[in-house]
Amino acid sequence: MHIEAAVFGPFATNCYFVWEDPKQALLIDAGFLPGAIERKAKDLSLEICAILITHGHGDHIVGAETLREALHCPLYYPEGDLFLATGNFYGERYEVPQPSRTLRGGEVLELGGMQIEVLHVPGHSPGHVAYRIGDDLFSGDCLFRRGIGRFDLEGSDEMQLYATLRSLLALGDGVRVHPGHGPGTTIGEERRENPFLQI
């Protein structure tokens, strides 16, 4: 499996291109600058077969609907975060995403020749999901390298977030974490080094 991270927008949001077959690549999170995201896919010679959204905050979804229409591919979106998709994020107007399928967690998707386990990881937002493909976890904004997601936003919940973090620790130290912002890490590194995970 191949993973290419690209950073877009004023919040330095990570967008991930994931593929086994370049004609069936996944796009995980679609924040600002949808045109730049589309150009990046072309530069990598990738054909996007699906867009997967981790949660409904604007910096992860501003470009989602534009890209869904441009790329003619399905959009997967966490059901519990539909109320967050307002069409305005820090003054940036955007088309509200129209999901092809909503996710609650617990689903197993077969996309692009890959098996994707959908995990419900609430706390940063109520519907937040993470996507696990083998030993790679696309964690959105629940877990970062040496940090965790905010829990002072609409619909966020500190106790839920810490319960989520405990569940992520159970995945195993070898799991590679690809967060919504910042560099990648592993569950093992975060267990040892993340001050928020001494729980």
C-alpha positions as CSV (number, residue, x, y, z in Angstrom):
1,M,0.0,0.0,0.0
2,H,1.2,3.5,-0.8
3,I,0.4,6.6,1.3
4,E,1.2,10.2,0.2
5,A,0.4,13.0,2.5
6,A,-0.1,16.6,1.4
7,V,-0.8,19.7,3.5
8,F,-3.3,22.3,2.3
9,G,-4.8,25.4,3.7
10,P,-4.2,27.9,6.6
11,F,-4.7,25.2,9.2
12,A,-2.1,23.0,7.6
13,T,-4.6,20.1,7.3
14,N,-3.2,16.8,6.1
15,C,-4.9,15.2,3.1
16,Y,-3.9,11.6,2.4
17,F,-3.8,9.8,-0.9
18,V,-3.8,6.0,-0.3
19,W,-3.6,3.3,-3.0
20,E,-2.7,-0.2,-4.1
21,D,-3.8,0.4,-7.6
22,P,-3.3,4.0,-8.9
23,K,-6.6,3.8,-10.7
24,Q,-8.5,3.2,-7.4
25,A,-6.9,5.6,-5.0
26,L,-8.6,6.9,-1.8
27,L,-8.6,10.5,-0.7
28,I,-8.8,10.9,3.1
29,D,-10.1,14.4,4.1
30,A,-10.5,17.2,1.7
31,G,-9.9,20.6,3.2
32,F,-9.0,23.9,1.6
33,L,-7.9,24.3,-2.0
34,P,-9.8,21.5,-3.8
35,G,-8.1,22.5,-7.1
36,A,-4.7,22.0,-5.6
37,I,-5.8,18.6,-4.2
38,E,-7.1,17.6,-7.6
39,R,-3.8,18.7,-9.2
40,K,-1.8,16.7,-6.6
41,A,-3.8,13.6,-7.6
42,K,-2.9,14.2,-11.2
43,D,0.7,14.8,-10.4
44,L,0.7,11.4,-8.7
45,S,-1.1,9.8,-11.7
46,L,-3.9,8.8,-9.4
47,E,-7.6,8.3,-10.1
48,I,-9.6,8.9,-6.9
49,C,-12.3,6.2,-6.4
50,A,-13.7,7.5,-3.1
51,I,-13.4,10.4,-0.6
52,L,-13.4,9.5,3.1
53,I,-14.0,12.2,5.7
54,T,-12.9,11.7,9.3
55,H,-15.0,14.5,10.8
56,G,-17.1,17.5,10.0
57,H,-14.9,20.4,10.9
58,G,-14.4,22.8,8.0
59,D,-10.7,22.4,7.5
60,H,-11.3,18.8,6.6
61,I,-14.4,19.2,4.4
62,V,-14.3,22.6,2.6
63,G,-13.2,21.0,-0.6
64,A,-15.2,17.7,-0.3
65,E,-18.3,18.5,-2.3
66,T,-16.3,20.3,-5.1
67,L,-14.1,17.3,-5.4
68,R,-16.9,14.8,-5.3
69,E,-18.5,16.6,-8.2
70,A,-15.3,17.0,-10.1
71,L,-14.0,13.5,-9.6
72,H,-17.4,11.7,-9.9
73,C,-16.7,9.5,-6.9
74,P,-18.6,8.6,-3.7
75,L,-18.2,10.6,-0.5
76,Y,-18.2,8.8,2.8
77,Y,-19.0,11.0,5.8
78,P,-19.5,10.4,9.6
79,E,-23.3,10.5,10.3
80,G,-22.8,12.1,13.8
81,D,-21.1,15.1,12.3
82,L,-23.7,16.1,9.7
83,F,-24.9,18.9,11.9
84,L,-21.4,20.5,11.7
85,A,-21.4,21.0,7.9
86,T,-22.7,24.5,7.8
87,G,-21.2,25.8,4.6
88,N,-19.1,28.5,6.3
89,F,-15.8,28.1,8.1
90,Y,-13.9,31.1,9.4
91,G,-15.5,33.2,6.6
92,E,-14.7,30.6,3.9
93,R,-17.9,29.7,2.0
94,Y,-18.2,26.2,0.6
95,E,-20.8,23.8,-0.7
96,V,-22.1,21.6,2.1
97,P,-21.0,18.0,1.4
98,Q,-23.6,15.6,0.1
99,P,-22.6,12.2,1.4
100,S,-23.0,9.1,-0.8
101,R,-22.9,7.1,2.5
102,T,-22.8,8.0,6.1
103,L,-20.8,6.1,8.7
104,R,-21.3,5.4,12.3
105,G,-18.2,3.2,13.0
106,G,-18.0,-0.6,12.9
107,E,-18.3,-0.7,9.1
108,V,-15.8,-2.5,7.0
109,L,-15.5,-0.9,3.6
110,E,-14.0,-2.6,0.5
111,L,-12.6,0.2,-1.7
112,G,-9.7,0.4,-4.1
113,G,-8.8,-3.2,-3.5
114,M,-8.3,-2.4,0.2
115,Q,-10.2,-3.4,3.4
116,I,-10.9,-0.3,5.5
117,E,-12.1,-0.7,9.1
118,V,-14.2,2.3,10.3
119,L,-13.7,3.2,14.0
120,H,-15.9,5.5,15.9
121,V,-13.6,7.8,17.8
122,P,-15.7,10.6,19.4
123,G,-14.5,13.4,21.6
124,H,-13.1,16.0,19.3
125,S,-16.4,15.8,17.5
126,P,-19.4,13.5,18.2
127,G,-19.4,11.6,15.0
128,H,-15.6,11.5,14.4
129,V,-14.3,8.3,12.7
130,A,-10.9,7.0,12.0
131,Y,-10.0,4.6,9.2
132,R,-7.7,1.6,9.8
133,I,-6.1,-0.1,6.8
134,G,-3.9,-2.9,8.1
135,D,-1.4,-1.3,10.5
136,D,-2.1,2.2,9.3
137,L,-4.6,4.4,11.1
138,F,-5.9,7.7,9.7
139,S,-6.8,9.3,13.0
140,G,-8.2,12.7,11.9
141,D,-8.0,15.1,14.9
142,C,-8.4,12.7,17.8
143,L,-4.7,11.9,18.1
144,F,-1.6,13.8,17.0
145,R,2.1,13.3,17.5
146,R,2.6,14.3,21.2
147,G,-0.9,15.8,21.3
148,I,-4.6,15.2,21.2
149,G,-7.6,16.9,19.6
150,R,-9.4,19.9,21.1
151,F,-12.4,19.2,23.3
152,D,-13.7,22.8,23.6
153,L,-15.6,22.9,20.3
154,E,-19.3,22.5,19.5
155,G,-20.3,18.9,20.2
156,S,-16.9,17.9,21.6
157,D,-16.5,16.0,24.9
158,E,-13.4,15.6,27.0
159,M,-14.5,12.3,28.7
160,Q,-15.4,10.8,25.3
161,L,-12.0,11.8,23.9
162,Y,-10.1,10.2,26.7
163,A,-12.2,7.0,26.3
164,T,-11.3,7.1,22.6
165,L,-7.6,7.5,23.4
166,R,-7.7,4.4,25.6
167,S,-9.3,2.4,22.8
168,L,-6.6,3.6,20.4
169,L,-3.9,2.4,22.8
170,A,-5.4,-1.0,22.6
171,L,-4.7,-1.2,18.8
172,G,-1.1,-2.1,19.4
173,D,2.2,-0.3,19.5
174,G,3.1,-1.1,15.9
175,V,0.1,0.7,14.4
176,R,1.3,3.8,12.3
177,V,-0.8,6.9,13.0
178,H,-1.5,9.4,10.2
179,P,-3.1,12.4,11.9
180,G,-5.1,15.3,10.6
181,H,-2.4,17.8,11.3
182,G,1.4,17.5,11.8
183,P,3.8,14.6,11.3
184,G,3.0,10.9,11.6
185,T,3.8,8.7,14.6
186,T,2.9,5.3,16.0
187,I,0.8,4.1,18.9
188,G,3.9,2.9,20.7
189,E,5.6,6.3,20.4
190,E,2.5,8.0,21.7
191,R,2.1,5.6,24.6
192,R,5.6,6.4,25.7
193,E,6.0,10.1,24.8
194,N,2.6,11.7,24.6
195,P,1.9,13.5,27.9
196,F,-1.9,13.2,27.3
197,L,-1.8,9.4,27.1
198,Q,-0.4,8.8,30.5
199,I,-3.9,7.5,31.4
